[in-house]
Amino acid sequence: MTDYRRNFIPGGSYFFTVAMADRSGRLLTDNIELFRRAVAGVKRELPFDLVAMVALPEHLHCVWTLPEGDADYPTRWKKIKAGFSRGFPKEERRSTSRVAKGERGIWQRRFWEHTLRDDDDFHRHVDYIHYNPVKHGHVRSVKDWPYSTFHRFVERGVYPDDWAGGEVEKGDYGEGE
């Protein structure tokens, strides 16, 4: 087994995959405003540039760029998850270890992170984020998914409204699929 170590690059850009504990539900998109408030609250306290994001029913992908001299994305994720979780009554099933650690059973404990190496890596991951709802069969067209920064990218002229009408290049982006 490989000894996985997170990569911490102050001021770096990172791609993340973060999943709900129940991968069969719709908790994230059904409570998207609660999630948005949790992210906004953490951004006020611990700033970062949320470059791109897509929220799917049970997981999300995003790209962040952290401020110069700052590589503390784990604290940001901990606070976002906690802020979102506080919006729910404590009714979910929790394992003995979660109870002992004071954890809720809403999010998977860990998240996947990838340090973006160069402009090509950065753009491939942003494209992957925006195409993800089509990949998972939630919509037929990227523009039809409301929980994505794709619409912001269209407004800025980065993508045309009908971007990715066909297949985009597939790659390994850490979903474990």
Buried (B, 14 or more C-beta within 10 A) or exposed (E): EEEEEEEBEEEBBBBBBBBBBBEEEEBBBEBEEBBBBBBEBBBEEBEBEEBBBBBBBBBBBBBBBBEEEBBBBEEBBBBBBBBBBEEEEEEBEBEEEBEEEEBBBBBBEEBBBBBBEEEEBBEBBBBBBBBBBBBBEBEEEBBEBEBBBBBEBBEEEBBEEEBBEEEBEEEEBBBEE
